[in-house]
Amino acid sequence: MHVVTDLAELRAWRRSARGRIGFVPTMGFLHAGHASLMDRVRPEVDALVVSSYVNPLQFGPHEDLTRYPRDPTGDERLCADRDVDVLFRPEGLYPEGFVTAVTVHGSLTDRLEGAHRPGHFEGVATVVARLLCLVLPSVAAFGEKDWQQLAVIRRLVRDLGLPVEIVGCPLIRDEDGLALSSRNKYLSPDDRKRARTLSQALFAIRAAFQLGERDARRLAETGRHGLAVDRLDYLEVAAAADLAELQRVDRPARALVAAVVGTTRLIDNVAIGGEPTWT
């Protein structure tokens, strides 16, 4: 496995690479969820690239950029175990004087995470577009834990006509139901116990849907009753494909939650009523 930290070195490797290239972009501190993305793509490609870069453009001024967890040695070990060909770990990704931004407009970015983290999805779209242009993959994998992000990236690729297949991979949970996240490292034992109520709320919403409830507001209220969080940013049932607000669940939907437990902000989601058709 090559560990590449220089843009010129990555470009040189890419010029010599042949066949299908797979790509898994990450912010490092890799765990089983990231490994599942690598496992999904590896059998379909001739070479697999994983990036590890904590992107400053997607963090707000009061968010956890400086304390975002890092473990470069562990990242290398996991990537080597997953037969990764290149671990791209740049010290910086943007050249001096970088002034370009990529923005996806509409309900995909205005609501939910977009409303609570202004500028976040512009930072995500910009870094993903730059990475895709550098790696030039045939296929790139993203986790469904960040469902809204995945939808934004699908739209970005579609609208710009980028020649890459975007693969969404299932959210991975720990044994206690908590969605795997690098930020789980911040949770105290009591925080973790309370954090489990996020997934429990989502499962309650899905159970109510399966019993016949279709009113989106009442479904969300079903989930709110059991939450034990310090701040709830949102708990909503939205259209799965474009994150549009729903009155009734009459199409594939997603129940999504974001909340702060202790000092840690967590997100989670589950499918409600099937999977969307992506165009």
C-alpha angles and dihedrals in degrees: 000000000000118000105207123192101163126077092217090053091051091050091050091051091048093052090055097042118104134196128014117347121206123202135197113183115201142160091233130243085108124207140170091290091060090044089056090058091053091047090051095054104032098079092052100052142061094222133017125211123193120189125205113193130140099219112216093196093071096051123088122224094264099039130103103271096127095045098039104135119258132189111166094172092052091046091055091049094050093046092049090050089053094052094248113174099201130022104195108202109165122186087215132010103188123070121232110282094024107168104157124112133183116214131188110199134205136040091332090072107014098067139053107358090012092056094048098040108040112203093012097115093044087057091047094048092047096050093043092050091049093047093048090052091051099044097033093203127186091217134015127193127214129178123247091224086085091048097163090048090051091052091049091051092048090053092045092054093044096047095046094041093233111180097235133105113231114213120195114209126203120265112257120221132199119239091269092055097256113139111246111253136159087233092063084085088076095058121106116215090263091046091052092051090053092042089062088070089074093067091038089056091050092048089050089054092050091048091051090051091051089052090057107270111141104166105108095208094051091047090055091048089054089060097044095064096073100041118122102186136132095230131009113207095179144334110187145148107229136171107280098221102047104008090239117165114262132208093185129017099242098142137034106306142178129221106218132186136184122182143153118241113185102324096329126098113211135184132198140164144182134201118258119193102356137302125303125244110243119214 
